[in-house]
Amino acid sequence: MMRIRIPCVALCLVALASACARTTTSPADDVLGPRIRAWAPDSSAVLASTQTSPLWSATQLVVDDTLTWRAIWQSIYANRFPAPPVPVVDFSAHSVLVYGLGAVYASLRFDSLTYYELGNAAYLTDTRPGAGCVVPAIVLAPVVAVATPGQVAVAKWYLRDVVQPCS
């Protein structure tokens, strides 16, 4: 009888250790299957990051050609004179992900592109002032554009909202 209990206890301990070792999953894990890899942009991949664009509507785009990229760039910087020069992108080796929050008072950051078995997910963070914060009476329209390695499609966009308390 003792021989039966020892393997059973050992098996339970292994199962418990496996459960404890599991990493936290993201919402996309349930929808898009197992995670394959993740990519986080460095400063050279961020082509545009502005808090004051004239894009008043929420925007989620994957750009894969030069003509569309130029048009989007002109839209992002339509309120600036002169507009910054359009960054050159080799669309045979890259895609450009463009995300805009629309007309809100917030800041925006692109965190990562995660590759899953059934598609890709883009993760961004939007930071807003908390309740009771004194903010200027202006509305911003933050936009970020990043060049990703390879040609990609985005199946899901995830926006993490962070509320910054006032001090």
Chimera marker file (.cmm) of the C-alpha trace (Angstrom):
<marker_set name="trace">
<marker id="1" x="0.000" y="0.000" z="0.000" r="1" g="1" b="0" radius="0.5"/>
<marker id="2" x="2.864" y="2.350" z="0.666" r="1" g="1" b="0" radius="0.5"/>
<marker id="3" x="4.155" y="1.972" z="-2.907" r="1" g="1" b="0" radius="0.5"/>
<marker id="4" x="0.857" y="3.224" z="-4.348" r="1" g="1" b="0" radius="0.5"/>
<marker id="5" x="0.757" y="6.383" z="-2.210" r="1" g="1" b="0" radius="0.5"/>
<marker id="6" x="4.286" y="7.577" z="-2.932" r="1" g="1" b="0" radius="0.5"/>
<marker id="7" x="3.838" y="7.789" z="-6.735" r="1" g="1" b="0" radius="0.5"/>
<marker id="8" x="0.431" y="9.395" z="-6.239" r="1" g="1" b="0" radius="0.5"/>
<marker id="9" x="1.915" y="12.055" z="-3.921" r="1" g="1" b="0" radius="0.5"/>
<marker id="10" x="4.816" y="12.614" z="-6.338" r="1" g="1" b="0" radius="0.5"/>
<marker id="11" x="2.404" y="12.974" z="-9.256" r="1" g="1" b="0" radius="0.5"/>
<marker id="12" x="0.306" y="15.496" z="-7.317" r="1" g="1" b="0" radius="0.5"/>
<marker id="13" x="3.413" y="17.530" z="-6.444" r="1" g="1" b="0" radius="0.5"/>
<marker id="14" x="4.530" y="17.612" z="-10.084" r="1" g="1" b="0" radius="0.5"/>
<marker id="15" x="1.060" y="18.732" z="-11.193" r="1" g="1" b="0" radius="0.5"/>
<marker id="16" x="0.981" y="21.423" z="-8.509" r="1" g="1" b="0" radius="0.5"/>
<marker id="17" x="4.451" y="22.682" z="-9.489" r="1" g="1" b="0" radius="0.5"/>
<marker id="18" x="3.401" y="22.820" z="-13.147" r="1" g="1" b="0" radius="0.5"/>
<marker id="19" x="0.307" y="24.828" z="-12.308" r="1" g="1" b="0" radius="0.5"/>
<marker id="20" x="2.333" y="27.304" z="-10.239" r="1" g="1" b="0" radius="0.5"/>
<marker id="21" x="4.952" y="27.698" z="-12.965" r="1" g="1" b="0" radius="0.5"/>
<marker id="22" x="2.431" y="28.690" z="-15.628" r="1" g="1" b="0" radius="0.5"/>
<marker id="23" x="2.876" y="32.228" z="-16.891" r="1" g="1" b="0" radius="0.5"/>
<marker id="24" x="0.101" y="34.784" z="-16.912" r="1" g="1" b="0" radius="0.5"/>
<marker id="25" x="-1.891" y="34.719" z="-20.113" r="1" g="1" b="0" radius="0.5"/>
<marker id="26" x="-3.098" y="37.687" z="-22.103" r="1" g="1" b="0" radius="0.5"/>
<marker id="27" x="-6.625" y="38.035" z="-23.481" r="1" g="1" b="0" radius="0.5"/>
<marker id="28" x="-5.345" y="37.026" z="-26.919" r="1" g="1" b="0" radius="0.5"/>
<marker id="29" x="-4.118" y="33.651" z="-25.649" r="1" g="1" b="0" radius="0.5"/>
<marker id="30" x="-7.730" y="32.460" z="-25.401" r="1" g="1" b="0" radius="0.5"/>
<marker id="31" x="-8.727" y="33.854" z="-28.802" r="1" g="1" b="0" radius="0.5"/>
<marker id="32" x="-5.609" y="33.433" z="-30.920" r="1" g="1" b="0" radius="0.5"/>
<marker id="33" x="-4.111" y="30.259" z="-29.498" r="1" g="1" b="0" radius="0.5"/>
<marker id="34" x="-0.625" y="29.681" z="-28.125" r="1" g="1" b="0" radius="0.5"/>
<marker id="35" x="1.869" y="32.530" z="-28.151" r="1" g="1" b="0" radius="0.5"/>
<marker id="36" x="4.756" y="32.072" z="-30.576" r="1" g="1" b="0" radius="0.5"/>
<marker id="37" x="6.873" y="35.174" z="-29.968" r="1" g="1" b="0" radius="0.5"/>
<marker id="38" x="6.662" y="38.880" z="-29.217" r="1" g="1" b="0" radius="0.5"/>
<marker id="39" x="8.304" y="41.944" z="-30.708" r="1" g="1" b="0" radius="0.5"/>
<marker id="40" x="8.735" y="45.276" z="-28.934" r="1" g="1" b="0" radius="0.5"/>
<marker id="41" x="9.754" y="48.313" z="-30.992" r="1" g="1" b="0" radius="0.5"/>
<marker id="42" x="12.950" y="50.210" z="-30.327" r="1" g="1" b="0" radius="0.5"/>
<marker id="43" x="13.169" y="53.929" z="-31.013" r="1" g="1" b="0" radius="0.5"/>
<marker id="44" x="14.119" y="53.374" z="-34.673" r="1" g="1" b="0" radius="0.5"/>
<marker id="45" x="10.858" y="51.463" z="-35.298" r="1" g="1" b="0" radius="0.5"/>
<marker id="46" x="8.646" y="54.288" z="-34.007" r="1" g="1" b="0" radius="0.5"/>
<marker id="47" x="7.961" y="56.370" z="-37.118" r="1" g="1" b="0" radius="0.5"/>
<marker id="48" x="5.381" y="58.717" z="-35.590" r="1" g="1" b="0" radius="0.5"/>
<marker id="49" x="4.341" y="59.440" z="-32.036" r="1" g="1" b="0" radius="0.5"/>
<marker id="50" x="2.344" y="62.590" z="-31.600" r="1" g="1" b="0" radius="0.5"/>
<marker id="51" x="-0.198" y="63.658" z="-29.022" r="1" g="1" b="0" radius="0.5"/>
<marker id="52" x="-1.730" y="66.313" z="-31.268" r="1" g="1" b="0" radius="0.5"/>
<marker id="53" x="-2.865" y="64.930" z="-34.593" r="1" g="1" b="0" radius="0.5"/>
<marker id="54" x="-5.943" y="66.020" z="-36.545" r="1" g="1" b="0" radius="0.5"/>
<marker id="55" x="-7.199" y="62.399" z="-36.616" r="1" g="1" b="0" radius="0.5"/>
<marker id="56" x="-10.322" y="62.945" z="-34.500" r="1" g="1" b="0" radius="0.5"/>
<marker id="57" x="-11.658" y="59.426" z="-35.044" r="1" g="1" b="0" radius="0.5"/>
<marker id="58" x="-10.184" y="56.263" z="-33.575" r="1" g="1" b="0" radius="0.5"/>
<marker id="59" x="-7.828" y="54.644" z="-36.093" r="1" g="1" b="0" radius="0.5"/>
<marker id="60" x="-6.423" y="51.109" z="-36.401" r="1" g="1" b="0" radius="0.5"/>
<marker id="61" x="-4.507" y="50.436" z="-39.612" r="1" g="1" b="0" radius="0.5"/>
<marker id="62" x="-1.940" y="48.082" z="-41.050" r="1" g="1" b="0" radius="0.5"/>
<marker id="63" x="-0.187" y="49.877" z="-43.902" r="1" g="1" b="0" radius="0.5"/>
<marker id="64" x="1.625" y="47.792" z="-46.498" r="1" g="1" b="0" radius="0.5"/>
<marker id="65" x="2.244" y="50.177" z="-49.395" r="1" g="1" b="0" radius="0.5"/>
<marker id="66" x="3.981" y="53.505" z="-49.999" r="1" g="1" b="0" radius="0.5"/>
<marker id="67" x="0.973" y="55.423" z="-51.355" r="1" g="1" b="0" radius="0.5"/>
<marker id="68" x="-1.177" y="54.631" z="-48.326" r="1" g="1" b="0" radius="0.5"/>
<marker id="69" x="1.733" y="55.377" z="-45.987" r="1" g="1" b="0" radius="0.5"/>
<marker id="70" x="2.250" y="58.834" z="-47.517" r="1" g="1" b="0" radius="0.5"/>
<marker id="71" x="-1.470" y="59.616" z="-47.247" r="1" g="1" b="0" radius="0.5"/>
<marker id="72" x="-1.610" y="58.501" z="-43.605" r="1" g="1" b="0" radius="0.5"/>
<marker id="73" x="1.545" y="60.489" z="-42.789" r="1" g="1" b="0" radius="0.5"/>
<marker id="74" x="0.032" y="63.616" z="-44.333" r="1" g="1" b="0" radius="0.5"/>
<marker id="75" x="-3.127" y="63.053" z="-42.282" r="1" g="1" b="0" radius="0.5"/>
<marker id="76" x="-1.175" y="62.611" z="-39.046" r="1" g="1" b="0" radius="0.5"/>
<marker id="77" x="0.789" y="65.834" z="-39.572" r="1" g="1" b="0" radius="0.5"/>
<marker id="78" x="-1.807" y="67.907" z="-41.472" r="1" g="1" b="0" radius="0.5"/>
<marker id="79" x="-1.844" y="70.500" z="-38.680" r="1" g="1" b="0" radius="0.5"/>
<marker id="80" x="1.927" y="71.085" z="-38.796" r="1" g="1" b="0" radius="0.5"/>
<marker id="81" x="3.698" y="73.376" z="-41.203" r="1" g="1" b="0" radius="0.5"/>
<marker id="82" x="6.018" y="72.258" z="-42.498" r="1" g="1" b="0" radius="0.5"/>
<marker id="83" x="5.145" y="68.627" z="-41.927" r="1" g="1" b="0" radius="0.5"/>
<marker id="84" x="8.073" y="66.353" z="-41.069" r="1" g="1" b="0" radius="0.5"/>
<marker id="85" x="9.391" y="64.391" z="-44.043" r="1" g="1" b="0" radius="0.5"/>
<marker id="86" x="7.750" y="61.026" z="-44.647" r="1" g="1" b="0" radius="0.5"/>
<marker id="87" x="10.008" y="58.225" z="-43.369" r="1" g="1" b="0" radius="0.5"/>
<marker id="88" x="11.016" y="55.797" z="-46.096" r="1" g="1" b="0" radius="0.5"/>
<marker id="89" x="9.725" y="52.284" z="-45.437" r="1" g="1" b="0" radius="0.5"/>
<marker id="90" x="10.701" y="49.166" z="-47.372" r="1" g="1" b="0" radius="0.5"/>
<marker id="91" x="7.299" y="47.486" z="-47.557" r="1" g="1" b="0" radius="0.5"/>
<marker id="92" x="8.820" y="44.263" z="-48.868" r="1" g="1" b="0" radius="0.5"/>
<marker id="93" x="10.420" y="43.853" z="-45.427" r="1" g="1" b="0" radius="0.5"/>
<marker id="94" x="8.098" y="45.838" z="-43.110" r="1" g="1" b="0" radius="0.5"/>
<marker id="95" x="4.519" y="46.773" z="-42.342" r="1" g="1" b="0" radius="0.5"/>
<marker id="96" x="3.480" y="49.940" z="-40.538" r="1" g="1" b="0" radius="0.5"/>
<marker id="97" x="0.959" y="49.732" z="-37.715" r="1" g="1" b="0" radius="0.5"/>
<marker id="98" x="-0.947" y="52.960" z="-37.081" r="1" g="1" b="0" radius="0.5"/>
<marker id="99" x="-3.140" y="53.462" z="-34.034" r="1" g="1" b="0" radius="0.5"/>
<marker id="100" x="-4.972" y="56.631" z="-33.057" r="1" g="1" b="0" radius="0.5"/>
<marker id="101" x="-7.123" y="57.182" z="-29.990" r="1" g="1" b="0" radius="0.5"/>
<marker id="102" x="-9.325" y="59.843" z="-31.548" r="1" g="1" b="0" radius="0.5"/>
<marker id="103" x="-10.347" y="63.031" z="-29.772" r="1" g="1" b="0" radius="0.5"/>
<marker id="104" x="-9.265" y="62.447" z="-26.165" r="1" g="1" b="0" radius="0.5"/>
<marker id="105" x="-6.882" y="64.020" z="-23.670" r="1" g="1" b="0" radius="0.5"/>
<marker id="106" x="-4.365" y="61.192" z="-23.281" r="1" g="1" b="0" radius="0.5"/>
<marker id="107" x="-0.956" y="59.921" z="-24.289" r="1" g="1" b="0" radius="0.5"/>
<marker id="108" x="-0.367" y="56.767" z="-26.324" r="1" g="1" b="0" radius="0.5"/>
<marker id="109" x="2.451" y="54.219" z="-26.495" r="1" g="1" b="0" radius="0.5"/>
<marker id="110" x="2.894" y="51.125" z="-28.673" r="1" g="1" b="0" radius="0.5"/>
<marker id="111" x="4.095" y="48.301" z="-26.409" r="1" g="1" b="0" radius="0.5"/>
<marker id="112" x="4.412" y="45.168" z="-28.525" r="1" g="1" b="0" radius="0.5"/>
<marker id="113" x="3.260" y="42.999" z="-31.361" r="1" g="1" b="0" radius="0.5"/>
<marker id="114" x="2.701" y="39.428" z="-30.248" r="1" g="1" b="0" radius="0.5"/>
<marker id="115" x="2.582" y="36.576" z="-32.729" r="1" g="1" b="0" radius="0.5"/>
<marker id="116" x="0.108" y="33.796" z="-31.928" r="1" g="1" b="0" radius="0.5"/>
<marker id="117" x="-0.659" y="30.559" z="-33.695" r="1" g="1" b="0" radius="0.5"/>
<marker id="118" x="-3.926" y="31.920" z="-35.140" r="1" g="1" b="0" radius="0.5"/>
<marker id="119" x="-2.995" y="35.594" z="-35.693" r="1" g="1" b="0" radius="0.5"/>
<marker id="120" x="-1.213" y="38.611" z="-34.250" r="1" g="1" b="0" radius="0.5"/>
<marker id="121" x="-2.161" y="41.040" z="-31.496" r="1" g="1" b="0" radius="0.5"/>
<marker id="122" x="-0.951" y="44.616" z="-31.062" r="1" g="1" b="0" radius="0.5"/>
<marker id="123" x="-0.677" y="45.921" z="-27.492" r="1" g="1" b="0" radius="0.5"/>
<marker id="124" x="-0.762" y="49.623" z="-26.671" r="1" g="1" b="0" radius="0.5"/>
<marker id="125" x="-1.023" y="51.746" z="-23.521" r="1" g="1" b="0" radius="0.5"/>
<marker id="126" x="-3.102" y="54.866" z="-23.196" r="1" g="1" b="0" radius="0.5"/>
<marker id="127" x="-2.447" y="57.105" z="-20.167" r="1" g="1" b="0" radius="0.5"/>
<marker id="128" x="-5.080" y="59.590" z="-19.022" r="1" g="1" b="0" radius="0.5"/>
<marker id="129" x="-5.296" y="62.004" z="-16.102" r="1" g="1" b="0" radius="0.5"/>
<marker id="130" x="-7.359" y="60.813" z="-13.156" r="1" g="1" b="0" radius="0.5"/>
<marker id="131" x="-10.530" y="62.298" z="-11.756" r="1" g="1" b="0" radius="0.5"/>
<marker id="132" x="-9.988" y="65.713" z="-10.237" r="1" g="1" b="0" radius="0.5"/>
<marker id="133" x="-6.874" y="66.448" z="-12.299" r="1" g="1" b="0" radius="0.5"/>
<marker id="134" x="-6.652" y="69.926" z="-13.746" r="1" g="1" b="0" radius="0.5"/>
<marker id="135" x="-6.026" y="69.613" z="-17.481" r="1" g="1" b="0" radius="0.5"/>
<marker id="136" x="-5.966" y="72.235" z="-20.228" r="1" g="1" b="0" radius="0.5"/>
<marker id="137" x="-9.258" y="72.801" z="-22.018" r="1" g="1" b="0" radius="0.5"/>
<marker id="138" x="-7.978" y="71.186" z="-25.195" r="1" g="1" b="0" radius="0.5"/>
<marker id="139" x="-8.617" y="67.829" z="-26.780" r="1" g="1" b="0" radius="0.5"/>
<marker id="140" x="-5.687" y="65.847" z="-28.074" r="1" g="1" b="0" radius="0.5"/>
<marker id="141" x="-5.732" y="63.131" z="-30.704" r="1" g="1" b="0" radius="0.5"/>
<marker id="142" x="-2.721" y="60.894" z="-30.015" r="1" g="1" b="0" radius="0.5"/>
<marker id="143" x="-1.386" y="58.694" z="-32.800" r="1" g="1" b="0" radius="0.5"/>
<marker id="144" x="1.500" y="56.249" z="-32.979" r="1" g="1" b="0" radius="0.5"/>
<marker id="145" x="2.959" y="54.508" z="-36.052" r="1" g="1" b="0" radius="0.5"/>
<marker id="146" x="5.571" y="51.750" z="-35.886" r="1" g="1" b="0" radius="0.5"/>
<marker id="147" x="7.405" y="49.788" z="-38.573" r="1" g="1" b="0" radius="0.5"/>
<marker id="148" x="7.247" y="46.084" z="-37.784" r="1" g="1" b="0" radius="0.5"/>
<marker id="149" x="9.641" y="43.474" z="-39.100" r="1" g="1" b="0" radius="0.5"/>
<marker id="150" x="8.056" y="41.496" z="-41.920" r="1" g="1" b="0" radius="0.5"/>
<marker id="151" x="4.633" y="41.756" z="-43.438" r="1" g="1" b="0" radius="0.5"/>
<marker id="152" x="2.067" y="41.388" z="-40.682" r="1" g="1" b="0" radius="0.5"/>
<marker id="153" x="-1.657" y="41.471" z="-40.143" r="1" g="1" b="0" radius="0.5"/>
<marker id="154" x="-3.247" y="42.338" z="-36.816" r="1" g="1" b="0" radius="0.5"/>
<marker id="155" x="-6.156" y="40.172" z="-35.703" r="1" g="1" b="0" radius="0.5"/>
<marker id="156" x="-6.687" y="41.960" z="-32.373" r="1" g="1" b="0" radius="0.5"/>
<marker id="157" x="-5.762" y="45.375" z="-30.981" r="1" g="1" b="0" radius="0.5"/>
<marker id="158" x="-5.531" y="45.590" z="-27.177" r="1" g="1" b="0" radius="0.5"/>
<marker id="159" x="-5.482" y="48.959" z="-25.457" r="1" g="1" b="0" radius="0.5"/>
<marker id="160" x="-4.504" y="49.084" z="-21.796" r="1" g="1" b="0" radius="0.5"/>
<marker id="161" x="-5.934" y="52.135" z="-20.052" r="1" g="1" b="0" radius="0.5"/>
<marker id="162" x="-3.825" y="53.687" z="-17.314" r="1" g="1" b="0" radius="0.5"/>
<marker id="163" x="-5.226" y="56.445" z="-15.142" r="1" g="1" b="0" radius="0.5"/>
<marker id="164" x="-2.512" y="58.734" z="-13.793" r="1" g="1" b="0" radius="0.5"/>
<marker id="165" x="-3.458" y="60.132" z="-10.369" r="1" g="1" b="0" radius="0.5"/>
<marker id="166" x="-2.831" y="63.798" z="-9.675" r="1" g="1" b="0" radius="0.5"/>
<marker id="167" x="-0.319" y="64.691" z="-7.015" r="1" g="1" b="0" radius="0.5"/>
<link id1="1" id2="2" r="1" g="1" b="0" radius="0.2"/>
<link id1="2" id2="3" r="1" g="1" b="0" radius="0.2"/>
<link id1="3" id2="4" r="1" g="1" b="0" radius="0.2"/>
<link id1="4" id2="5" r="1" g="1" b="0" radius="0.2"/>
<link id1="5" id2="6" r="1" g="1" b="0" radius="0.2"/>
<link id1="6" id2="7" r="1" g="1" b="0" radius="0.2"/>
<link id1="7" id2="8" r="1" g="1" b="0" radius="0.2"/>
<link id1="8" id2="9" r="1" g="1" b="0" radius="0.2"/>
<link id1="9" id2="10" r="1" g="1" b="0" radius="0.2"/>
<link id1="10" id2="11" r="1" g="1" b="0" radius="0.2"/>
<link id1="11" id2="12" r="1" g="1" b="0" radius="0.2"/>
<link id1="12" id2="13" r="1" g="1" b="0" radius="0.2"/>
<link id1="13" id2="14" r="1" g="1" b="0" radius="0.2"/>
<link id1="14" id2="15" r="1" g="1" b="0" radius="0.2"/>
<link id1="15" id2="16" r="1" g="1" b="0" radius="0.2"/>
<link id1="16" id2="17" r="1" g="1" b="0" radius="0.2"/>
<link id1="17" id2="18" r="1" g="1" b="0" radius="0.2"/>
<link id1="18" id2="19" r="1" g="1" b="0" radius="0.2"/>
<link id1="19" id2="20" r="1" g="1" b="0" radius="0.2"/>
<link id1="20" id2="21" r="1" g="1" b="0" radius="0.2"/>
<link id1="21" id2="22" r="1" g="1" b="0" radius="0.2"/>
<link id1="22" id2="23" r="1" g="1" b="0" radius="0.2"/>
<link id1="23" id2="24" r="1" g="1" b="0" radius="0.2"/>
<link id1="24" id2="25" r="1" g="1" b="0" radius="0.2"/>
<link id1="25" id2="26" r="1" g="1" b="0" radius="0.2"/>
<link id1="26" id2="27" r="1" g="1" b="0" radius="0.2"/>
<link id1="27" id2="28" r="1" g="1" b="0" radius="0.2"/>
<link id1="28" id2="29" r="1" g="1" b="0" radius="0.2"/>
<link id1="29" id2="30" r="1" g="1" b="0" radius="0.2"/>
<link id1="30" id2="31" r="1" g="1" b="0" radius="0.2"/>
<link id1="31" id2="32" r="1" g="1" b="0" radius="0.2"/>
<link id1="32" id2="33" r="1" g="1" b="0" radius="0.2"/>
<link id1="33" id2="34" r="1" g="1" b="0" radius="0.2"/>
<link id1="34" id2="35" r="1" g="1" b="0" radius="0.2"/>
<link id1="35" id2="36" r="1" g="1" b="0" radius="0.2"/>
<link id1="36" id2="37" r="1" g="1" b="0" radius="0.2"/>
<link id1="37" id2="38" r="1" g="1" b="0" radius="0.2"/>
<link id1="38" id2="39" r="1" g="1" b="0" radius="0.2"/>
<link id1="39" id2="40" r="1" g="1" b="0" radius="0.2"/>
<link id1="40" id2="41" r="1" g="1" b="0" radius="0.2"/>
<link id1="41" id2="42" r="1" g="1" b="0" radius="0.2"/>
<link id1="42" id2="43" r="1" g="1" b="0" radius="0.2"/>
<link id1="43" id2="44" r="1" g="1" b="0" radius="0.2"/>
<link id1="44" id2="45" r="1" g="1" b="0" radius="0.2"/>
<link id1="45" id2="46" r="1" g="1" b="0" radius="0.2"/>
<link id1="46" id2="47" r="1" g="1" b="0" radius="0.2"/>
<link id1="47" id2="48" r="1" g="1" b="0" radius="0.2"/>
<link id1="48" id2="49" r="1" g="1" b="0" radius="0.2"/>
<link id1="49" id2="50" r="1" g="1" b="0" radius="0.2"/>
<link id1="50" id2="51" r="1" g="1" b="0" radius="0.2"/>
<link id1="51" id2="52" r="1" g="1" b="0" radius="0.2"/>
<link id1="52" id2="53" r="1" g="1" b="0" radius="0.2"/>
<link id1="53" id2="54" r="1" g="1" b="0" radius="0.2"/>
<link id1="54" id2="55" r="1" g="1" b="0" radius="0.2"/>
<link id1="55" id2="56" r="1" g="1" b="0" radius="0.2"/>
<link id1="56" id2="57" r="1" g="1" b="0" radius="0.2"/>
<link id1="57" id2="58" r="1" g="1" b="0" radius="0.2"/>
<link id1="58" id2="59" r="1" g="1" b="0" radius="0.2"/>
<link id1="59" id2="60" r="1" g="1" b="0" radius="0.2"/>
<link id1="60" id2="61" r="1" g="1" b="0" radius="0.2"/>
<link id1="61" id2="62" r="1" g="1" b="0" radius="0.2"/>
<link id1="62" id2="63" r="1" g="1" b="0" radius="0.2"/>
<link id1="63" id2="64" r="1" g="1" b="0" radius="0.2"/>
<link id1="64" id2="65" r="1" g="1" b="0" radius="0.2"/>
<link id1="65" id2="66" r="1" g="1" b="0" radius="0.2"/>
<link id1="66" id2="67" r="1" g="1" b="0" radius="0.2"/>
<link id1="67" id2="68" r="1" g="1" b="0" radius="0.2"/>
<link id1="68" id2="69" r="1" g="1" b="0" radius="0.2"/>
<link id1="69" id2="70" r="1" g="1" b="0" radius="0.2"/>
<link id1="70" id2="71" r="1" g="1" b="0" radius="0.2"/>
<link id1="71" id2="72" r="1" g="1" b="0" radius="0.2"/>
<link id1="72" id2="73" r="1" g="1" b="0" radius="0.2"/>
<link id1="73" id2="74" r="1" g="1" b="0" radius="0.2"/>
<link id1="74" id2="75" r="1" g="1" b="0" radius="0.2"/>
<link id1="75" id2="76" r="1" g="1" b="0" radius="0.2"/>
<link id1="76" id2="77" r="1" g="1" b="0" radius="0.2"/>
<link id1="77" id2="78" r="1" g="1" b="0" radius="0.2"/>
<link id1="78" id2="79" r="1" g="1" b="0" radius="0.2"/>
<link id1="79" id2="80" r="1" g="1" b="0" radius="0.2"/>
<link id1="80" id2="81" r="1" g="1" b="0" radius="0.2"/>
<link id1="81" id2="82" r="1" g="1" b="0" radius="0.2"/>
<link id1="82" id2="83" r="1" g="1" b="0" radius="0.2"/>
<link id1="83" id2="84" r="1" g="1" b="0" radius="0.2"/>
<link id1="84" id2="85" r="1" g="1" b="0" radius="0.2"/>
<link id1="85" id2="86" r="1" g="1" b="0" radius="0.2"/>
<link id1="86" id2="87" r="1" g="1" b="0" radius="0.2"/>
<link id1="87" id2="88" r="1" g="1" b="0" radius="0.2"/>
<link id1="88" id2="89" r="1" g="1" b="0" radius="0.2"/>
<link id1="89" id2="90" r="1" g="1" b="0" radius="0.2"/>
<link id1="90" id2="91" r="1" g="1" b="0" radius="0.2"/>
<link id1="91" id2="92" r="1" g="1" b="0" radius="0.2"/>
<link id1="92" id2="93" r="1" g="1" b="0" radius="0.2"/>
<link id1="93" id2="94" r="1" g="1" b="0" radius="0.2"/>
<link id1="94" id2="95" r="1" g="1" b="0" radius="0.2"/>
<link id1="95" id2="96" r="1" g="1" b="0" radius="0.2"/>
<link id1="96" id2="97" r="1" g="1" b="0" radius="0.2"/>
<link id1="97" id2="98" r="1" g="1" b="0" radius="0.2"/>
<link id1="98" id2="99" r="1" g="1" b="0" radius="0.2"/>
<link id1="99" id2="100" r="1" g="1" b="0" radius="0.2"/>
<link id1="100" id2="101" r="1" g="1" b="0" radius="0.2"/>
<link id1="101" id2="102" r="1" g="1" b="0" radius="0.2"/>
<link id1="102" id2="103" r="1" g="1" b="0" radius="0.2"/>
<link id1="103" id2="104" r="1" g="1" b="0" radius="0.2"/>
<link id1="104" id2="105" r="1" g="1" b="0" radius="0.2"/>
<link id1="105" id2="106" r="1" g="1" b="0" radius="0.2"/>
<link id1="106" id2="107" r="1" g="1" b="0" radius="0.2"/>
<link id1="107" id2="108" r="1" g="1" b="0" radius="0.2"/>
<link id1="108" id2="109" r="1" g="1" b="0" radius="0.2"/>
<link id1="109" id2="110" r="1" g="1" b="0" radius="0.2"/>
<link id1="110" id2="111" r="1" g="1" b="0" radius="0.2"/>
<link id1="111" id2="112" r="1" g="1" b="0" radius="0.2"/>
<link id1="112" id2="113" r="1" g="1" b="0" radius="0.2"/>
<link id1="113" id2="114" r="1" g="1" b="0" radius="0.2"/>
<link id1="114" id2="115" r="1" g="1" b="0" radius="0.2"/>
<link id1="115" id2="116" r="1" g="1" b="0" radius="0.2"/>
<link id1="116" id2="117" r="1" g="1" b="0" radius="0.2"/>
<link id1="117" id2="118" r="1" g="1" b="0" radius="0.2"/>
<link id1="118" id2="119" r="1" g="1" b="0" radius="0.2"/>
<link id1="119" id2="120" r="1" g="1" b="0" radius="0.2"/>
<link id1="120" id2="121" r="1" g="1" b="0" radius="0.2"/>
<link id1="121" id2="122" r="1" g="1" b="0" radius="0.2"/>
<link id1="122" id2="123" r="1" g="1" b="0" radius="0.2"/>
<link id1="123" id2="124" r="1" g="1" b="0" radius="0.2"/>
<link id1="124" id2="125" r="1" g="1" b="0" radius="0.2"/>
<link id1="125" id2="126" r="1" g="1" b="0" radius="0.2"/>
<link id1="126" id2="127" r="1" g="1" b="0" radius="0.2"/>
<link id1="127" id2="128" r="1" g="1" b="0" radius="0.2"/>
<link id1="128" id2="129" r="1" g="1" b="0" radius="0.2"/>
<link id1="129" id2="130" r="1" g="1" b="0" radius="0.2"/>
<link id1="130" id2="131" r="1" g="1" b="0" radius="0.2"/>
<link id1="131" id2="132" r="1" g="1" b="0" radius="0.2"/>
<link id1="132" id2="133" r="1" g="1" b="0" radius="0.2"/>
<link id1="133" id2="134" r="1" g="1" b="0" radius="0.2"/>
<link id1="134" id2="135" r="1" g="1" b="0" radius="0.2"/>
<link id1="135" id2="136" r="1" g="1" b="0" radius="0.2"/>
<link id1="136" id2="137" r="1" g="1" b="0" radius="0.2"/>
<link id1="137" id2="138" r="1" g="1" b="0" radius="0.2"/>
<link id1="138" id2="139" r="1" g="1" b="0" radius="0.2"/>
<link id1="139" id2="140" r="1" g="1" b="0" radius="0.2"/>
<link id1="140" id2="141" r="1" g="1" b="0" radius="0.2"/>
<link id1="141" id2="142" r="1" g="1" b="0" radius="0.2"/>
<link id1="142" id2="143" r="1" g="1" b="0" radius="0.2"/>
<link id1="143" id2="144" r="1" g="1" b="0" radius="0.2"/>
<link id1="144" id2="145" r="1" g="1" b="0" radius="0.2"/>
<link id1="145" id2="146" r="1" g="1" b="0" radius="0.2"/>
<link id1="146" id2="147" r="1" g="1" b="0" radius="0.2"/>
<link id1="147" id2="148" r="1" g="1" b="0" radius="0.2"/>
<link id1="148" id2="149" r="1" g="1" b="0" radius="0.2"/>
<link id1="149" id2="150" r="1" g="1" b="0" radius="0.2"/>
<link id1="150" id2="151" r="1" g="1" b="0" radius="0.2"/>
<link id1="151" id2="152" r="1" g="1" b="0" radius="0.2"/>
<link id1="152" id2="153" r="1" g="1" b="0" radius="0.2"/>
<link id1="153" id2="154" r="1" g="1" b="0" radius="0.2"/>
<link id1="154" id2="155" r="1" g="1" b="0" radius="0.2"/>
<link id1="155" id2="156" r="1" g="1" b="0" radius="0.2"/>
<link id1="156" id2="157" r="1" g="1" b="0" radius="0.2"/>
<link id1="157" id2="158" r="1" g="1" b="0" radius="0.2"/>
<link id1="158" id2="159" r="1" g="1" b="0" radius="0.2"/>
<link id1="159" id2="160" r="1" g="1" b="0" radius="0.2"/>
<link id1="160" id2="161" r="1" g="1" b="0" radius="0.2"/>
<link id1="161" id2="162" r="1" g="1" b="0" radius="0.2"/>
<link id1="162" id2="163" r="1" g="1" b="0" radius="0.2"/>
<link id1="163" id2="164" r="1" g="1" b="0" radius="0.2"/>
<link id1="164" id2="165" r="1" g="1" b="0" radius="0.2"/>
<link id1="165" id2="166" r="1" g="1" b="0" radius="0.2"/>
<link id1="166" id2="167" r="1" g="1" b="0" radius="0.2"/>
</marker_set>
